[in-house]
């Protein structure tokens, strides 16, 4: 008997980029949050079975249909180098905290219902944003540190994420024992056949184990993306001196290719 298909909820859905990726990989998009009328009409046409749940600020994660994955690319205007750089304090990019809130509410509801360990939903969270997030905030880069810390605190509310010795790297990982893994990586659309350079940060968190590095760092897990492109074009290899051992068993590794490759071959906890 085959395992049931994984399910996904999409926040800041737009015209359904994450749902499209989901169905192409055997994942069922269950619901989406979007407030703009035209994108909603597009996704109603493309995904007629997907529920539209409305404004993210008015949602209660405990009352949403529970899903295995919650995806979201929170508004980037306040983080972008092309904007006023209000950062996470801005009214648009600050909506990232709503994504964190909804993930927490859904997980706490599942735990109250008796679920434990990796069965608590959502097990996975995906966040996407502009590379400007690496340098936004005061001191420079503080906003990305907050992003990492807030996501880590979904798993453990006592975690503190330290700042790196220099700027944030374009790839890295945060690991907490054998029950939580988070990785980020800056990817460029030109390597997926798009005729333009369009870099975005993709961050994956696994709240139930160590599979996040397998998802984002293993070349064979990225269909259509040749292993040869993992060189300087993606900029992920920097000296391992950037590794930091943080409190509470947290290991923070900005741009540590050696650590990322070793973690990508560890089994889930």
PAZAPA-4460 file (N, C-alpha, C; in steps of 0.05 Angstrom, whole numbers, plus 32768, in hexadecimal, padded with zeros to 4 digits):
% residues 269
    n_x    n_y    n_z   ca_x   ca_y   ca_z    c_x    c_y    c_z   seq   type   mol
   8011   7FE8   8000   8000   8000   8000   8012   8019   8000     1      X     A
   800E   802B   7FED   801E   8043   7FEB   8017   8057   8000     2      X     A
   802B   8067   8007   8026   807C   801B   8014   8092   800F     3      X     A
   8004   809F   801F   7FF3   80B4   8015   8003   80CB   800B     4      X     A
   7FF9   80DA   7FF8   8008   80F1   7FED   800B   8107   8003     5      X     A
   8022   8114   8002   8026   812A   8014   8014   8141   800C     6      X     A
   800D   8152   8020   7FFB   8168   801B   8009   8183   8021     7      X     A
   7FFF   8198   8015   800D   81B2   8017   7FF9   81C9   8019     8      X     A
   8000   81DD   8029   7FF1   81F6   802A   8003   820C   8020     9      X     A
   7FF8   821F   8011   8008   8234   8004   8000   824F   800F    10      X     A
   8012   825D   801C   800E   8279   8025   801A   828C   8012    11      X     A
   800E   82A5   8010   8017   82B9   7FFC   8018   82AB   7FE1    12      X     A
   8002   829F   7FD9   8002   828B   7FC3   8007   8297   7FA8    13      X     A
   7FFF   82B0   7FA3   8002   82BC   7F88   7FF2   82AC   7F74    14      X     A
   7FFF   82A4   7F5E   7FF1   8295   7F49   7FF7   8277   7F4B    15      X     A
   7FFF   826E   7F63   8001   8251   7F68   801B   8244   7F60    16      X     A
   8031   8252   7F63   804B   8246   7F5D   8051   822E   7F6E    17      X     A
   804D   8230   7F88   8052   8219   7F99   803F   8202   7F94    18      X     A
   8025   8207   7F91   8013   81F1   7F8A   801B   81E3   7F6F    19      X     A
   8024   81F2   7F5C   802C   81E6   7F42   8044   81D4   7F47    20      X     A
   8058   81DD   7F56   806F   81CC   7F5D   8066   81B3   7F6C    21      X     A
   8052   81B7   7F7E   8048   81A0   7F8E   803C   818A   7F7C    22      X     A
   802A   8191   7F6B   801C   817D   7F5B   8030   816F   7F48    23      X     A
   8045   817D   7F40   8058   8171   7F2E   806A   815D   7F3D    24      X     A
   8069   815D   7F58   8079   814B   7F68   8069   813A   7F7A    25      X     A
   8050   8135   7F73   803F   8122   7F81   8034   812C   7F9C    26      X     A
   8035   8146   7FA0   802B   8152   7FB9   8010   8160   7FB3    27      X     A
   7FFD   815D   7FC5   7FE2   8168   7FC1   7FDF   8183   7FCE    28      X     A
   7FDB   8199   7FBF   7FD6   81B3   7FCB   7FB9   81B4   7FD6    29      X     A
   7FB7   81B8   7FF0   7F9D   81B7   7FFD   7F8F   81D2   7FFF    30      X     A
   7F9F   81E7   8005   7F94   8202   8008   7FA8   8217   8002    31      X     A
   7F9E   822F   7FFD   7FB0   8246   7FF6   7FA5   825F   8003    32      X     A
   7FB7   8271   800B   7FB0   828B   8016   7FBA   82A0   8003    33      X     A
   7FA7   82B1   7FF9   7FAE   82C6   7FE7   7F97   82DB   7FE9    34      X     A
   7F9E   82F5   7FE5   7F89   8309   7FE7   7F83   8318   7FCD    35      X     A
   7F95   8315   7FB9   7F91   8323   7FA0   7F7E   8313   7F8E    36      X     A
   7F6A   8321   7F82   7F55   8313   7F73   7F5F   8304   7F5B    37      X     A
   7F70   8311   7F4A   7F78   8304   7F31   7F88   82EA   7F37    38      X     A
   7F9D   82EA   7F48   7FAA   82D1   7F4E   7F98   82BB   7F58    39      X     A
   7F84   82C3   7F68   7F71   82AE   7F72   7F62   82A2   7F5B    40      X     A
   7F59   82B2   7F48   7F4B   82A7   7F31   7F5C   8294   7F21    41      X     A
   7F76   829B   7F1E   7F89   828A   7F0F   7F8B   826F   7F1D    42      X     A
   7F8F   826F   7F38   7F92   8255   7F46   7F78   8246   7F48    43      X     A
   7F61   8253   7F48   7F48   8245   7F48   7F45   8235   7F2E    44      X     A
   7F4F   8240   7F18   7F4E   8233   7EFF   7F62   821C   7EFE    45      X     A
   7F7A   8220   7F07   7F8F   820C   7F06   7F8C   81F6   7F1A    46      X     A
   7F82   81FD   7F32   7F80   81EA   7F48   7F64   81EB   7F54    47      X     A
   7F50   81E0   7F45   7F34   81E3   7F4D   7F2E   81D6   7F68    48      X     A
   7F3E   81C3   7F71   7F38   81B5   7F8A   7F46   81C2   7FA2    49      X     A
   7F55   81D7   7F9D   7F64   81E4   7FB3   7F53   81F9   7FC1    50      X     A
   7F51   81F7   7FDB   7F41   820A   7FEB   7F50   8224   7FEE    51      X     A
   7F41   823A   7FEB   7F4C   8255   7FEF   7F43   825F   800B    52      X     A
   7F57   8265   801C   7F51   826B   8038   7F53   8289   803F    53      X     A
   7F5C   829A   802C   7F5B   82B6   8031   7F73   82C3   803D    54      X     A
   7F70   82DA   8049   7F84   82EB   8054   7F94   82DC   806A    55      X     A
   7FAF   82DC   8067   7FC0   82CD   807B   7FBD   82D9   8097    56      X     A
   7FB8   82F3   8099   7FB6   82FF   80B4   7F9D   82F7   80C3    57      X     A
   7F8A   82EB   80B5   7F71   82E4   80C1   7F6E   82C5   80C5    58      X     A
   7F84   82B7   80BF   7F83   829A   80C0   7F8B   8290   80DC    59      X     A
   7F80   8279   80E4   7F88   826B   80FC   7F93   8250   80F3    60      X     A
   7FAD   824C   80F7   7FB9   8233   80EF   7FAD   821A   80FB    61      X     A
   7FA2   821D   8113   7F95   8206   8120   7F7B   81FE   8113    62      X     A
   7F6F   8210   8103   7F56   820A   80F6   7F58   8204   80D9    63      X     A
   7F70   8208   80CE   7F75   8201   80B2   7F77   81E3   80AE    64      X     A
   7F70   81D8   8097   7F75   81BB   8093   7F92   81B6   8096    65      X     A
   7F9A   81A4   80A8   7FB7   819F   80AC   7FC4   8193   8093    66      X     A
   7FDD   819C   808E   7FEC   8193   8076   8008   818B   807F    67      X     A
   8015   817C   806D   8031   8173   8073   8045   818A   806E    68      X     A
   803F   819C   805C   8052   81B1   8054   8043   81CB   8053    69      X     A
   8050   81E0   805D   8045   81FB   8059   805B   820B   804B    70      X     A
   8054   8216   8034   8066   8226   8023   805E   8243   8024    71      X     A
   8071   8255   8020   806A   8271   801E   8081   8282   8016    72      X     A
   807D   8294   8004   8091   82A9   7FFD   8086   82C3   8007    73      X     A
   808B   82CA   8020   8080   82E2   802C   8089   82FB   801B    74      X     A
   8079   8310   801B   8080   8327   800A   809C   8331   800E    75      X     A
   80A9   8337   7FF8   80C6   833D   7FF9   80CD   835B   7FF8    76      X     A
   80B9   836C   7FF5   80BF   8388   7FEF   80D0   8395   8004    77      X     A
   80CC   838F   801D   80DA   839C   8033   80F6   8390   8037    78      X     A
   80FB   8379   802B   8116   836C   802D   8127   8372   8014    79      X     A
   811B   8378   7FFE   8129   837B   7FE5   813C   8393   7FE6    80      X     A
   8153   8390   7FD8   8167   83A6   7FD6   815C   83BC   7FC5    81      X     A
   8146   83B7   7FB6   813A   83CB   7FA5   8125   83DC   7FB4    82      X     A
   811F   83D4   7FCC   810A   83E2   7FDC   8116   83F4   7FF1    83      X     A
   8104   83FD   8003   810C   840F   8019   811A   8400   8030    84      X     A
   811A   83E5   802E   8128   83D4   8042   811E   83D7   805E    85      X     A
   8103   83D7   8061   80F8   83D8   807C   80FB   83BD   808A    86      X     A
   8102   83A8   807B   8107   838E   8087   80EF   8381   8092    87      X     A
   80F3   8370   80A6   80DD   8361   80B2   80CB   8374   80C2    88      X     A
   80D4   838C   80C8   80C3   83A0   80D5   80AF   83AC   80C2    89      X     A
   80B3   83A8   80A8   80A1   83B3   8094   8086   83A5   8093    90      X     A
   8071   83B2   808A   8056   83A7   808A   8053   838F   8078    91      X     A
   8064   838D   8063   8060   8377   8050   8072   835F   8057    92      X     A
   808C   8364   8059   809E   834D   805F   809A   8343   807B    93      X     A
   808F   8353   808C   8089   834B   80A7   8074   8335   80A9    94      X     A
   8066   8331   8092   8052   831B   8091   805E   8300   8093    95      X     A
   8079   82FE   8091   8087   82E5   8097   807F   82DA   80B2    96      X     A
   807B   82EB   80C6   8074   82E3   80E1   8058   82D5   80E1    97      X     A
   8047   82DD   80CF   802D   82CF   80CD   8030   82B3   80C3    98      X     A
   8043   82AE   80B1   8049   8293   80A8   8053   8282   80BF    99      X     A
   8065   828D   80CF   806F   827F   80E7   8058   8279   80FA   100      X     A
   8047   828C   80FF   8031   8289   8111   801E   8272   8109   101      X     A
   8018   8271   80EF   8006   825C   80E5   8012   8241   80E8   102      X     A
   802C   823E   80E2   8039   8224   80E5   8038   821C   8102   103      X     A
   803E   822E   8114   803D   8227   8131   8021   821E   8139   104      X     A
   800D   822D   8131   7FF2   8227   8139   7FE9   820C   812F   105      X     A
   7FF0   8205   8116   7FE9   81EB   810C   7FF7   81D4   811A   106      X     A
   8011   81D8   8120   8020   81C4   812E   8016   81C0   814A   107      X     A
   8011   81D6   8158   8007   81D3   8174   7FEC   81C5   8175   108      X     A
   7FDB   81CB   8161   7FC1   81BD   8160   7FC5   819F   815B   109      X     A
   7FD7   8197   814A   7FDD   817B   8146   7FE8   816E   815F   110      X     A
   7FF9   817C   816E   8004   8170   8186   7FEE   816D   819C   111      X     A
   7FDC   8181   819D   7FC6   817F   81B0   7FB4   8167   81A9   112      X     A
   7FB3   8160   818F   7FA2   814A   8186   7FB0   812F   818A   113      X     A
   7FC9   812F   8195   7FD7   8116   819B   7FED   810E   8187   114      X     A
   7FF2   811E   8172   8007   8117   8160   8022   811E   816D   115      X     A
   8036   810F   8165   8051   8113   8170   8066   8110   815B   116      X     A
   807F   811A   8161   8096   8115   814F   8091   8120   8133   117      X     A
   809A   8110   8120   8099   8118   8104   807D   8117   80F8   118      X     A
   8069   810D   8108   804E   810C   80FE   803F   8127   8102   119      X     A
   804B   8139   8112   803E   8153   8116   803F   8164   80FD   120      X     A
   8029   816F   80F6   8027   817F   80DD   8026   819D   80E2   121      X     A
   8031   81AD   80D0   8041   81A4   80B9   805D   819B   80C2   122      X     A
   8067   8186   80B6   8082   817E   80BC   8096   8190   80AE   123      X     A
   808F   819A   8096   80A1   81AA   8086   8097   81C7   8082   124      X     A
   80A9   81D9   8081   80A3   81F5   807A   80B7   81FE   8064   125      X     A
   80AD   820C   8050   80BE   8218   803C   80B9   8235   803A   126      X     A
   80CF   8245   803B   80CD   8262   8039   80DE   826B   8021   127      X     A
   80D4   827D   8012   80E3   8288   7FFA   80E3   82A6   7FFB   128      X     A
   80FB   82B2   7FF4   80FC   82CF   7FF4   8114   82D8   7FE5   129      X     A
   8118   82F2   7FE3   812D   82FF   7FD4   8148   82FD   7FE3   130      X     A
   815E   82FD   7FD5   8178   82FD   7FE3   817E   8315   7FF4   131      X     A
   816E   832B   7FF0   8171   8342   8001   816C   833C   801E   132      X     A
   815F   8326   8024   815A   831E   8040   8174   8319   804F   133      X     A
   8189   8311   8040   81A3   830B   804D   81AF   8325   8059   134      X     A
   81A9   833C   804E   81B6   8355   8057   81A3   8369   8064   135      X     A
   8189   8362   8065   8175   8373   8071   8177   8374   808F   136      X     A
   816F   838A   809B   816E   838D   80B8   8186   839B   80C4   137      X     A
   8184   83A1   80DD   8199   83AF   80EB   81A0   83A1   8106   138      X     A
   81B9   8397   8109   81CF   8399   80F6   81C9   838A   80DC   139      X     A
   81D9   838F   80C8   81D5   8383   80AE   81D3   8365   80AF   140      X     A
   81BD   835A   80A4   81B9   833D   80A5   81A8   8333   80BC   141      X     A
   819F   8346   80CE   8190   833E   80E5   8175   8331   80DE   142      X     A
   8169   833A   80C8   814F   832F   80C1   8150   8312   80BA   143      X     A
   8166   830A   80AC   8168   82ED   80A5   816D   82DD   80BF   144      X     A
   817C   82E8   80D1   8180   82DA   80EB   8166   82D6   80F9   145      X     A
   8154   82EA   80F8   813A   82E8   8105   8129   82D2   80F7   146      X     A
   812B   82D2   80DC   811C   82BD   80CD   8124   82A2   80D6   147      X     A
   813E   829D   80D7   8148   8282   80E0   813F   827C   80FC   148      X     A
   8142   8290   810E   813B   828B   812A   811D   8286   812E   149      X     A
   810C   8295   8120   80EF   8291   8123   80E7   8276   8119   150      X     A
   80F3   826D   8103   80EC   8252   80F9   80F6   823C   810C   151      X     A
   810F   823F   8116   8119   822C   8129   8108   822B   8142   152      X     A
   80FD   8241   814A   80ED   8242   8163   80D1   8236   815F   153      X     A
   80CA   8230   8146   80B1   8220   8143   80B6   8204   814F   154      X     A
   80CE   81FA   814D   80D6   81E1   8159   80DD   81E3   8176   155      X     A
   80ED   81F7   817D   80F6   81FA   8199   80F7   8218   819F   156      X     A
   80E6   8221   81B1   80E3   823E   81B6   80FA   824A   81C6   157      X     A
   810E   823A   81CD   8125   8245   81DC   813E   8248   81CA   158      X     A
   813C   8242   81B1   8153   8243   819F   815B   8260   819A   159      X     A
   8175   8264   819A   8180   827E   8192   8193   827A   817A   160      X     A
   818E   8288   8165   819F   8285   814D   81B4   829C   814E   161      X     A
   81CE   8295   814F   81E2   82AA   8150   81E7   82B5   8134   162      X     A
   81F3   82CC   8133   81FB   82D8   811A   8215   82CB   8110   163      X     A
   8219   82CA   80F6   8233   82BF   80EC   8249   82D4   80EF   164      X     A
   8261   82CB   80EC   8278   82DE   80EE   8279   82F2   80D8   165      X     A
   826D   82ED   80C2   826C   82FF   80AB   8250   8301   80A0   166      X     A
   824D   8307   8086   8232   8307   807A   8226   82EB   8078   167      X     A
   820C   82EA   8076   81FF   82D0   8072   8208   82C5   8057   168      X     A
   820D   82AB   8057   8214   829D   803E   81FC   8296   802E   169      X     A
   8200   8290   8015   81EA   8289   8003   81DF   826D   8007   170      X     A
   81EB   825D   8019   81E0   8243   8020   81E9   823D   803C   171      X     A
   81D9   822D   804A   81E1   8226   8065   81CC   8214   8072   172      X     A
   81D1   820D   808B   81C0   81FB   8099   81BF   8201   80B7   173      X     A
   81A8   81FB   80C4   81A6   81FC   80E1   819A   81E2   80E9   174      X     A
   81A8   81D4   80FB   81A0   81B9   8104   819C   81B9   8122   175      X     A
   8187   81AE   812C   8181   81AC   8149   817E   818E   8150   176      X     A
   8193   8182   815C   8192   8166   8163   818D   8155   814A   177      X     A
   817B   8141   814D   8174   8130   8137   8156   8133   8130   178      X     A
   814A   8149   813A   812D   814C   8136   8125   8164   8126   179      X     A
   8139   8174   811E   8132   818D   810F   8149   8194   80FC   180      X     A
   8142   819B   80E4   8156   81A5   80D1   814B   81BB   80C0   181      X     A
   815C   81CF   80BB   8154   81E6   80AA   816B   81EC   8097   182      X     A
   8165   81F0   807E   817A   81F7   806B   8170   820E   805A   183      X     A
   8183   821E   8050   817C   8233   803D   8190   8232   8026   184      X     A
   8187   823C   800F   8198   823D   7FF8   818D   8251   7FE4   185      X     A
   819F   8261   7FD9   8197   8275   7FC5   8199   8268   7FA9   186      X     A
   8183   8267   7F9B   8182   825B   7F81   817B   826F   7F6C   187      X     A
   8184   826A   7F54   8180   827D   7F3D   816F   8270   7F28   188      X     A
   815A   827E   7F20   8147   8273   7F0C   8153   826C   7EF2   189      X     A
   816A   8278   7EEB   8176   8273   7ED1   817E   8256   7ECE   190      X     A
   8182   8247   7EE4   818A   822B   7EE3   8172   8219   7EDF   191      X     A
   815A   8224   7EDE   8142   8214   7ED8   8135   821C   7EBE   192      X     A
   8146   8227   7EAB   813C   822D   7E91   812E   8247   7E8E   193      X     A
   812E   8258   7EA2   8122   8273   7EA0   8137   8286   7E95   194      X     A
   8130   8296   7E80   8144   82A7   7E73   814A   82C0   7E83   195      X     A
   814F   82BE   7E9C   8157   82D5   7EAC   8164   82CC   7EC6   196      X     A
   8174   82DD   7ED2   817F   82D8   7EEC   816B   82E1   7F01   197      X     A
   8161   82CF   7F11   814D   82D6   7F25   8154   82C6   7F3E   198      X     A
   8163   82D1   7F50   816C   82C2   7F68   8157   82C5   7F7E   199      X     A
   8153   82AE   7F8C   8141   82AE   7FA3   814D   829B   7FB8   200      X     A
   8148   82A2   7FD1   814F   8291   7FE7   8138   827C   7FEA   201      X     A
   813F   8263   7FED   812C   824E   7FF4   8135   8242   800E   202      X     A
   8123   8241   8021   8129   8237   803C   8116   8220   8042   203      X     A
   8120   8209   804A   8110   81F1   8050   8115   81EA   806D   204      X     A
   8100   81E6   807D   8102   81DC   8098   80F3   81C2   809B   205      X     A
   8100   81AF   80A9   80F4   8195   80AF   80F2   8194   80CE   206      X     A
   80D9   8196   80D8   80D5   8197   80F5   80D4   817B   8102   207      X     A
   80D9   8166   80F1   80D8   814B   80FC   80F1   813A   80F7   208      X     A
   8106   8146   80EB   811D   8136   80E5   8132   8146   80D7   209      X     A
   8144   8137   80C9   815B   8143   80BC   815A   8142   809D   210      X     A
   8142   8143   8092   8140   8140   8075   8143   815A   8066   211      X     A
   8142   8171   8073   8144   818A   8064   815C   818C   8052   212      X     A
   8174   8184   805B   818B   8186   8049   8188   8173   8031   213      X     A
   817B   815C   8035   8177   814B   801E   8165   8158   8009   214      X     A
   8152   8167   8012   813F   8174   8000   814C   818A   7FF0   215      X     A
   815D   819A   7FFC   8168   81B2   7FEF   8184   81B0   7FE5   216      X     A
   8194   819D   7FEF   81B0   819D   7FE8   81B8   8186   7FD5   217      X     A
   81A8   8171   7FD4   81B0   815A   7FC3   81A8   8160   7FA6   218      X     A
   81BC   8160   7F93   81B5   8167   7F77   81A0   8155   7F6B   219      X     A
   81A1   813B   7F73   818E   8128   7F66   8171   812D   7F6F   220      X     A
   816E   813E   7F85   8153   8143   7F8E   8147   815B   7F7F   221      X     A
   8155   8167   7F6C   814C   817D   7F5C   8149   8176   7F3F   222      X     A
   8132   816B   7F36   812F   8163   7F1B   8135   8179   7F07   223      X     A
   8144   8172   7EF2   814B   8186   7EDE   8161   8199   7EE5   224      X     A
   816D   8195   7EFC   8182   81A7   7F05   819C   8198   7F05   225      X     A
   81AE   819C   7EF1   81C6   818B   7EEF   81D9   8190   7F06   226      X     A
   81E6   817A   7F0F   81F9   817C   7F25   820F   818F   7F1F   227      X     A
   8217   8192   7F06   822D   81A4   7EFE   8227   81C1   7F06   228      X     A
   820D   81C8   7F08   8206   81E3   7F0E   820A   81EA   7F2C   229      X     A
   8212   81D7   7F3C   8216   81DC   7F58   8231   81E9   7F5E   230      X     A
   823E   81F3   7F4A   8258   8200   7F4E   8255   821D   7F54   231      X     A
   8267   822D   7F48   8268   8249   7F4F   824F   8258   7F48   232      X     A
   8240   824E   7F34   8227   825B   7F2D   8213   825D   7F43   233      X     A
   8214   824B   7F56   8202   824B   7F6D   820F   8256   7F86   234      X     A
   8229   8258   7F86   8237   8266   7F9C   8232   8259   7FB7   235      X     A
   8234   823F   7FBA   822E   8233   7FD4   8247   822A   7FE3   236      X     A
   825F   822B   7FD7   8276   8221   7FE4   8288   8237   7FEF   237      X     A
   8288   8239   800A   8299   824C   8018   82A8   823D   802E   238      X     A
   82BC   8249   8039   82CC   823B   804E   82BA   8232   8065   239      X     A
   82C2   821B   8071   82B2   8210   8087   82B7   821F   80A1   240      X     A
   82C8   8233   80A1   82CC   8242   80B9   82B4   8252   80C1   241      X     A
   829F   8254   80B0   8287   8262   80B6   8275   8252   80C9   242      X     A
   827B   8239   80CF   826A   8229   80E0   826A   8234   80FC   243      X     A
   8252   8234   8108   824F   823E   8124   8240   8229   8134   244      X     A
   824A   8222   814B   823A   8211   815D   822B   8223   8170   245      X     A
   8211   8222   816E   8200   8232   817F   81F6   8224   8198   246      X     A
   81E8   8232   81A9   81DD   8226   81C2   81C7   8212   81BC   247      X     A
   81C2   8200   81CF   81AB   81EE   81CD   81AF   81D9   81B7   248      X     A
   81C7   81D3   81AF   81CC   81BE   819B   81C8   81C8   817E   249      X     A
   81C3   81E2   817B   81BF   81ED   8160   81DA   81F0   8152   250      X     A
   81DB   81E7   8139   81F3   81EA   8129   81EB   81FC   8111   251      X     A
   81F8   8212   810F   81F1   8225   80F9   8208   8226   80E6   252      X     A
   8204   8220   80CD   8219   821D   80B9   8215   822E   80A0   253      X     A
   8219   8248   80A1   8216   8257   8088   822C   824F   8074   254      X     A
   8223   8249   805C   8235   8243   8046   824A   822D   804C   255      X     A
   8242   8218   805A   8254   8202   8060   824E   81EB   804E   256      X     A
   825A   81E9   8038   8254   81D4   8024   825B   81B9   8030   257      X     A
   8271   81B7   803E   8279   819D   804A   8264   8193   805D   258      X     A
   825B   81A4   806F   8246   819C   8082   822C   8196   8074   259      X     A
   8225   81A6   8061   820C   81A2   8053   820B   8187   8044   260      X     A
   8222   8180   8037   8223   8166   8029   8221   814F   803C   261      X     A
   822E   8151   8053   822E   813B   8066   8212   8138   8072   262      X     A
   8204   814E   8077   81E9   814D   8083   81D6   8141   806E   263      X     A
   81DA   8147   8055   81C7   813E   8040   81C5   8120   803E   264      X     A
   81D9   8111   804A   81D8   80F4   8049   81D0   80E8   8063   265      X     A
   81C7   80F8   8077   81BE   80ED   8090   81A1   80E5   808D   266      X     A
   8198   80CF   809A   817C   80C7   8099   816C   80DA   80AA   267      X     A
   8152   80DA   80A5   8140   80EA   80B6   813F   80DF   80D2   268      X     A
   813B   80F1   80E5   8139   80E9   8101   811F   80DE   8108   269      X     A
***
